[in-house]
Structure formats: C-alpha cells, structure tokens
Amino acid sequence: AAGGKRIALVIGGLGLSQTGTLRAIKELPPEITFAFAPQGHSLNRWMREARSKGHELLVQIPMEPFDYPRTDPGPQTLTVAAGKEANLANLHWALGQISNYTGIVNYQGGRFATDADAIGPVLSEISDRGLLFMNDGTAGGPKLAALARAYDTPYVTGNVVIDVTQEPAAITERLKELEKIAEANGYAIGSGSAFEATVEAVAAWANGAKKRGFEIVGVSALAR
C-alpha cells in the first residue's frame, strides 16, 4: 500500500532514564523499534511494556570508538585489545539483560567495528543465534557489510542519525531527509536516542508520514 516506501526508525537508550523510557513507550507508535541499553534499570519491566505495545526490540552493545578511553561507552565495552573471549563474555552479558529482541545495534564502535578480527567473532555469534546486526551508521561501512555477509549475519545500516542536534526543527529536517531517501531507494533507516525532543518530534512526525504514503516498519523488515 505504501508503494515500497518503507522507513525503519530505531530509538536507543531505553532503560537509562525512567522518565525518558516511559515517555518513549507512552508516546511513540508501535512501529518504532526500541534499542535497550544493557546497563539500564528495570529492563525486564520496560521490555515487557514495550513488547505489549508492539515495539520490536534491539540490544545496544557498547563498542570501542576511535578515541577510547577518552570517550568511554561505559562498562562491558567491547574493545579491540580485549580479545575474543572477553568480548564474547561481555556480549553474552549484554544479551542476557533482556529477552524478546531481534538483534543488536552498536553503541559507538567506530574503531571496534572496523577491525575484522574484533568484530568477526561478534558477527559469528549473532549469526549463530539467528539475530541481526544493525549498524546505526556511525560504525564501519561497506567492509562491515561485506563481513556480515561472509558470516551470514542479517545486516542493516542506518542512513540518518536524526538527533545529532537536539533541536526540534533540526530533528524534523532529518526526518524529512529520511523520507527523501525512502522515496529514492524504496526504504530508509534512521536512528536516534530517547531524548525528550526526539520522542516528541518522532511522535508528531509518524502519523503524518503514514498519511504521506510511507510505511513505518521494524528494522528486521529491512535486514538482509
């Protein structure tokens, strides 16, 4: 019905703030995908509420950025120096914090996701579990996509981070950019965080986008 114009939008950071998490679950339509931070609080409660509303779920996995440790994604970060066993242990810990998810999404990870020896075991593990890997657009690139194919890992990469600037007008412009990409390519994928400005902008945008002929889908619908 949407003529192939599909948009997936992932809102991350769920579980870190009770107020922000409750706002996202209450205000965002069920087609929006939620990504939970494994370091969050009351995750199983929030997971159950999000699933009861129909949201698809991902787990955010903290990964090493280029300027680590000056920029530190937090506890249990997957790093190049840690090695396979330690990284898989941290991955397993993160995956064990909630259930009912379809895959993982990187949190930062510019360096980790571009190191084949580091990210390879993660892709293999995700593939073995039947999960997808979403690159939010800030980690890796064509090489990561090719590596995911080599491990037979369902993979998807984001086109637009909608809230680099947390100004309502700027977020709205980025959502319009998503629509333009979907019109040109048949689909588009965006990501953002559960900031108040982001949630309000996405909630206001979603119904209008549907009326304009766009289909909002869970991110797994676009993984390949």
Buried (B, 14 or more C-beta within 10 A) or exposed (E): EBEEBBBBBBBBBBBBBEEBBBBBBEBBBBBBBBBBBBBBEEBEEBBEBBBEBEBBBBBBBBBBBEEBEEEEBEEBBBBBEBEBEEBBEBBEEBBEBBEEBBBBBBBBBBBBBBBBEBBBBBBBBBBEEEBBBBBBBBBBEEEBBEBBEEBEBBBBBBBBBBBEEBEBEBBBBBBEBBBEBBBEEEBBBBBBBBBBBBBBBBBBBBEEBBEEBBBBBBBBBBBE
